Amino acid sequence: MRNREFLQEYKKKLRSCRYAANTVNTYLHCVKPFLREFESRELEEISEREVTQFINRYRSEKQISESYESHMLTAIKKLFHLVFNKEMELRKISKSNLKRNLPLHIDNREIKRMIDSSPNLKHQCIIGLLYSAGLRVEEVINLKNSAVDFTDQQIHMRNPKTKKERSLPLSPYLIPYLKSYRRSYSNERPVFEGYKNDVLCPRTVQQIVGSTARLADIEQDVSPTMLRNSFAIHHLQAGTRPEVVRKLLGLGSEQSIHKYILVANQEGERMKSPLD
């Protein structure tokens, strides 16, 4: 039985198990690279170690996503179970290596280019706050005018769950943008509002960041989380103590800052944030 026959038999077995059509197609697509790799071998004789090595090698060479890797792992296990009546203990396969688990970020000069490239003052302010203060998307959305202190150049945040407060630096670079954008709202109104003064939705913030990055000719798919990651990594590279960065980010455990430290140490020192 060769590859085409394996796929036909696998498809038949999946359908008999009442898997949805999309799931069947996904599993068939995921096992094809595996079948090509071992085309000259008898699949019944392939060991769990060989499957593990293939997954790790394929992940490294193709830079597949964690989701695709998970689908491939499940598809191969089901192939052996349904077609060969053989159980493969593949749970110990590392579904994500350390490198891919590290926080994604972009260069500070690219962030400056995003702000300069945008013709929309509101978008400039949102991107600037995500990066210069390391805010989460929900924190930008719920940011009140009363939380922005131009005199002391600080932003006062309050976690709605823990009720804990933290003060963040308000970048002098960003102050003129915010003052130009800020309207004569009540202090309890959000700084940023959506259509018809409605609450700005997270998806809108994601679209603002993504579209502005493309406008600035940045090749990566930039997200709000990447701007927050960049805030942490650039601070660490500038010499800010990890404990201070952890508190600025509003993170709980001490271990939560380790991934940022690893990236900062790997890449060495950078220039100071352009927003300062």
C-alpha positions as a printed Julia matrix, in Angstrom:
276×3 Matrix{Float64}:
   0.0    0.0    0.0
   1.6    3.27  -1.13
   0.87   6.93  -0.42
  -2.24   7.38  -2.55
  -3.7    4.17  -1.2
  -2.8    5.16   2.36
  -4.61   8.46   1.91
  -7.68   6.81   0.43
  -7.84   4.29   3.24
  -7.25   6.99   5.85
  -9.99   9.14   4.35
 -12.39   6.21   4.4
 -11.62   5.46   8.05
 -12.02   9.09   9.1
 -15.39   9.33   7.4
 -16.53   6.11   9.03
 -15.69   7.73  12.37
 -18.02  10.61  11.4
 -15.37  13.32  11.36
 -16.47  16.6    9.77
 -15.42  17.19   6.16
 -13.1   20.08   7.12
 -11.4   17.93   9.75
 -10.92  15.1    7.26
  -9.33  17.46   4.73
  -7.08  18.97   7.41
  -5.82  15.57   8.58
  -5.21  14.39   5.02
  -3.24  17.55   4.25
  -1.19  17.2    7.44
  -0.08  13.61   6.85
   1.09  14.17   3.27
   4.56  15.53   4.22
   4.98  12.6    6.6
   4.07  10.07   3.91
   6.44  11.69   1.42
   9.27  11.57   3.95
   8.87   7.83   4.53
   7.7    6.84   1.06
  10.41   4.2    0.68
   9.73   2.69   4.1
   7.16   0.32   5.48
   5.12   2.58   7.71
   4.28  -0.21  10.13
   8.0   -0.42  10.97
   8.49   3.28  11.69
   9.26   3.96  15.33
   7.91   6.65  17.6
  11.39   8.15  17.77
  11.52   8.52  13.98
   8.14  10.26  13.99
   9.34  12.59  16.73
  12.5   13.43  14.78
  10.46  14.1   11.64
   8.08  16.48  13.46
  10.94  18.4   15.03
  12.84  18.64  11.74
   9.77  19.67   9.74
   8.88  22.3   12.32
  12.37  23.77  12.18
  12.69  23.75   8.39
   9.2   24.97   7.49
   8.63  27.27  10.49
   5.1   25.92  10.86
   2.74  27.41  13.4
   2.05  25.72  16.7
  -1.54  25.11  15.6
  -0.43  23.36  12.4
   2.11  21.3   14.33
  -0.63  20.18  16.7
  -2.86  19.16  13.77
   0.02  17.25  12.18
   0.76  15.41  15.4
  -2.87  14.39  15.85
  -3.25  13.42  12.19
  -0.21  11.1   12.27
  -1.39   9.44  15.48
  -4.81   8.8   13.97
  -3.25   7.49  10.75
  -1.4    4.78  12.67
  -4.42   4.03  14.84
  -7.03   3.78  12.09
  -5.03   2.34   9.2
  -2.43   0.19  10.98
  -4.21  -0.45  14.28
  -1.06   0.78  16.02
  -0.94   3.2   18.95
   1.82   5.81  18.79
   2.8    7.39  22.1
   3.68  10.82  20.77
   2.63  12.95  23.72
   6.22  13.67  24.64
   6.85  15.5   21.37
   7.68  19.09  22.18
   4.89  21.07  20.57
   6.83  24.29  20.72
  10.52  24.94  21.07
  11.94  27.74  23.19
  12.65  30.04  20.28
   9.09  30.04  19.01
   7.74  30.67  22.51
   9.71  33.86  22.88
   7.73  37.11  22.66
   7.6   38.65  19.19
   8.67  42.27  18.92
   9.86  44.85  16.42
  12.67  47.38  16.27
  12.09  50.72  18.0
  12.89  52.55  14.78
  10.07  50.67  13.07
   7.65  51.78  15.77
   8.75  55.37  15.27
   8.19  54.88  11.54
   4.67  53.6   12.21
   3.79  56.72  14.18
   5.3   59.03  11.57
   3.65  57.18   8.67
   0.1   57.33   9.97
  -1.98  60.3    8.77
  -4.5   59.67  11.57
  -3.82  61.43  14.89
  -5.98  58.97  16.83
  -4.03  56.03  15.43
  -0.73  57.71  16.26
  -1.81  58.12  19.87
  -3.02  54.52  20.22
   0.19  53.06  18.77
   2.29  55.41  20.87
   0.56  54.36  24.1
   0.7   50.65  23.33
   4.45  50.93  22.96
   5.63  53.77  25.2
   3.54  52.65  28.21
   3.32  48.93  27.43
  -0.46  48.97  27.68
  -2.72  46.02  26.97
  -5.44  46.47  24.35
  -8.18  46.55  26.99
  -6.23  49.17  28.93
  -6.06  51.44  25.89
  -9.77  50.96  25.25
 -10.75  51.74  28.85
  -8.22  54.53  29.41
  -9.96  57.54  30.96
  -8.91  61.14  30.46
  -8.54  61.46  34.23
  -5.81  58.76  34.17
  -3.54  60.85  31.94
  -1.45  63.28  34.01
   0.32  65.71  31.69
   1.86  67.65  34.59
   3.68  64.72  36.19
   3.97  62.9   32.86
   2.33  59.74  34.15
  -0.54  57.4   33.34
  -2.39  55.96  36.31
  -3.82  52.48  35.66
  -6.13  50.43  37.9
  -6.62  46.71  37.38
 -10.39  46.06  37.51
  -9.84  42.5   38.77
  -7.13  42.9   41.42
  -7.91  46.57  42.16
  -4.16  47.2   42.16
  -2.89  50.49  40.78
   0.28  51.2   38.86
   1.79  54.36  37.45
   3.34  54.34  34.0
   5.6   56.91  32.35
   3.91  59.22  29.86
   6.44  59.75  27.09
   7.23  63.44  26.48
   7.37  62.56  22.78
   3.71  61.51  22.88
   2.33  64.43  24.9
   1.86  66.82  21.92
  -0.01  64.09  20.03
  -2.34  63.4   22.96
  -2.96  67.08  23.64
  -3.82  67.68  20.01
  -6.2   64.72  19.98
  -7.77  65.2   23.39
 -11.18  66.75  23.19
 -13.22  68.61  25.79
 -14.56  65.37  27.24
 -15.43  64.76  30.84
 -12.53  63.26  32.74
 -14.49  60.03  33.13
 -14.92  59.58  29.39
 -12.52  57.24  27.55
  -9.64  58.9   25.75
 -10.47  56.9   22.62
 -13.99  56.22  21.42
 -15.36  54.37  18.46
 -18.15  55.04  16.01
 -20.88  57.34  17.37
 -18.94  57.72  20.65
 -19.3   54.0   21.32
 -16.65  51.96  23.13
 -13.67  51.15  20.94
 -13.54  47.4   20.3
 -10.34  45.28  20.53
 -10.61  44.21  16.9
 -10.48  47.87  15.82
  -7.25  48.41  17.76
  -5.74  45.31  16.14
  -6.72  46.57  12.69
  -5.26  50.02  13.41
  -1.89  48.52  14.37
  -1.81  46.07  11.48
  -2.78  48.56   8.79
  -0.37  51.21  10.09
   2.51  48.7   10.06
   1.77  47.9    6.42
   1.64  51.61   5.66
   5.11  51.92   7.2
   6.38  49.08   4.98
   7.05  46.73   7.89
   7.2   43.15   6.65
   6.04  41.51   9.87
   2.38  41.17  10.83
   2.43  43.58  13.75
  -0.06  43.21  16.6
  -0.76  45.3   19.74
   0.86  42.54  21.83
   4.08  42.93  19.84
   4.19  46.63  20.75
   3.76  45.75  24.43
   6.48  43.1   24.1
   8.75  45.67  22.48
   8.18  48.03  25.41
   9.41  45.37  27.85
  12.36  44.18  25.78
  13.61  47.67  24.9
  13.41  48.74  28.57
  15.47  45.74  29.64
  18.02  46.43  26.92
  18.27  50.03  28.13
  19.16  48.82  31.62
  15.82  48.99  33.44
  15.71  46.39  36.22
  13.51  43.34  35.51
  11.48  43.9   38.68
  10.63  47.44  37.54
   9.63  46.24  34.05
   7.44  43.53  35.59
   5.58  46.1   37.66
   5.21  48.46  34.71
   3.63  45.63  32.71
   1.32  44.78  35.59
   2.5   41.16  35.7
   2.07  39.01  38.78
   4.69  36.3   39.1
   8.42  36.93  38.9
   8.75  34.17  36.29
   6.52  36.08  33.89
   9.34  38.48  33.02
  11.92  35.78  32.2
  10.94  35.4   28.55
  11.54  39.12  27.98
  14.91  38.93  29.72
  15.98  36.06  27.46
  15.2   38.04  24.29
  16.9   41.17  25.64
  20.04  39.22  26.5
  20.09  37.45  23.14
  19.95  40.63  21.1
  22.22  42.81  23.2
  21.88  46.52  23.8
  19.68  48.73  21.68
  19.3   52.45  21.37
  16.99  54.26  23.75
  13.3   54.22  22.89
  12.63  56.92  20.25
   9.5   57.98  22.14
  11.71  59.28  24.94
